[in-house]
Amino acid sequence: MIEIYRTNDIVKLSWLQALLSDAGIECVVLDQHASIIEGSIGAIQRRVMVLEEDALRARRVLSDAGEIEESI
């Protein structure tokens, strides 16, 4: 799996998951439990991960939505 986004914003995480799901791309959010354990103060960012073969398409979906700058 490859990380395509990292944030503390749970609303943005939900939005990104919805964008990827609508595009047919499965994703996993890592570090949710670590963030809760540390008291949800935002010190540990959550990571959006996708399969390696979906990474390019996932980045393009997020770029088209204005969420990330597409890198080459």
C-alpha positions in Angstrom: 0.0 0.0 0.0 1.1 3.6 -0.7 0.3 6.7 1.3 -1.4 9.3 -0.8 -2.5 11.8 1.9 -1.9 12.6 5.5 -4.0 14.9 7.7 -5.5 15.4 11.2 -8.8 16.8 9.7 -11.4 14.0 10.2 -13.9 15.9 7.9 -11.4 16.0 5.1 -10.6 12.3 5.6 -14.3 11.5 5.2 -14.4 13.6 2.0 -11.3 12.0 0.6 -12.7 8.5 1.3 -15.9 9.4 -0.4 -14.1 10.8 -3.5 -12.0 7.6 -3.8 -15.0 5.3 -3.2 -17.0 7.1 -5.9 -14.1 6.5 -8.3 -14.1 2.8 -7.4 -10.8 3.0 -5.5 -10.5 1.2 -2.1 -8.6 3.0 0.6 -7.6 2.4 4.2 -7.0 5.1 6.8 -4.1 4.2 9.1 -3.3 5.6 12.5 -6.9 6.2 13.6 -6.4 4.2 16.8 -3.1 5.8 17.6 -4.7 9.2 17.3 -7.5 8.3 19.6 -5.1 6.8 22.2 -3.1 10.0 22.3 -6.3 11.9 23.2 -7.3 13.1 19.8 -5.2 16.2 20.2 -4.0 16.0 16.6 -0.4 15.1 17.2 -0.6 12.0 15.1 -1.8 12.4 11.5 -4.0 9.8 9.9 -2.7 8.4 6.6 -4.9 7.5 3.5 -3.4 4.4 1.8 -4.3 2.8 -1.5 -3.0 -0.2 -3.4 0.1 0.5 -5.4 -1.7 -0.1 -8.7 -4.4 2.4 -7.7 -2.0 5.2 -6.5 -1.7 7.1 -9.8 -5.5 7.1 -10.4 -6.2 8.0 -6.7 -3.8 10.9 -6.9 -5.5 12.1 -10.1 -8.9 11.9 -8.5 -7.8 13.9 -5.5 -6.0 16.4 -7.8 -9.1 16.9 -9.9 -11.0 17.6 -6.8 -8.4 20.3 -5.8 -7.2 18.3 -2.8 -3.6 17.7 -3.8 -1.2 18.9 -6.5 -0.6 16.1 -9.0 3.1 15.1 -9.0 4.8 13.4 -11.9 
